[in-house]
Amino acid sequence: MQARILVAACVWAFGLASINAEPPQKKPAEKIAPLDRAELDKRAARAAYDTAKLGSDLWAANQEATFRLYQGALMALEPMLDHRPKLAAYVKESLELAQTMPVVKGAFVLRDALDAIQKDCSQAAAAAAVPKKATLWTRLGGEKAVKAVIHDTIEAALKDPKVNFTRDGKYKFDDKRTAAVEEHLVELVSEIGRGPLTYSGRDIGRTHLPMKIKQSEFDAFLEHLSAALKKNKVPAAPAEELVKIVASVKVLIVAKKE
């Protein structure tokens, strides 16, 4: 009797302790980031390579097993290739074709599909691993830097008779017109440098050729552009690249005969 009372007391005490005790804290599930396409390509290429290698080792002993190995691997890999629709379609067609063939011929068809995955996905993963070169627009410093460069260039060019920006006073430059010219030039640099702005000005050749701009005037303008790039501390490489690009369009601006 005493033993039964003791057991009951222990159960009761344990029950109270369980009610009063805090429930065990569960650790939050670790969030796993989805694979990006480059990593997916890398893994698909590796899986295709490993499967092909294993199949080659298995071929002499069991061709039927090799066929099933290739088939199973491709069935697993095909849904992973939805970002490469042509390759995915080729894999699907190979699976369907191999199913209608004798084991030996079907295995070769499936092996070709594995090789295609390994080749295409390896190339894509390697290309994605190469860091992309920043655009000229970015290397120039973006919109803020380009605006400053163009503003300083136009300001200096308007004051320089060697540039003859007003074409002997034919064109009057007030604040509004100056701002419009600067805006169009910033847009032009954006298009040249793969920036976000689109050129909204008039056709360059049709606008400038009637002005009979001389080679010396064009060269003087380039000097001001170079000076403005240096003044605004634009790195030498993108600055030189921009000047060369602008210099290359002189055929659209400079009159053939001075």
Order of alpha helices (4+ residues) and beta strands (2+ residues): alpha-alpha-alpha-alpha-alpha-alpha-alpha-alpha-alpha-alpha-alpha-alpha
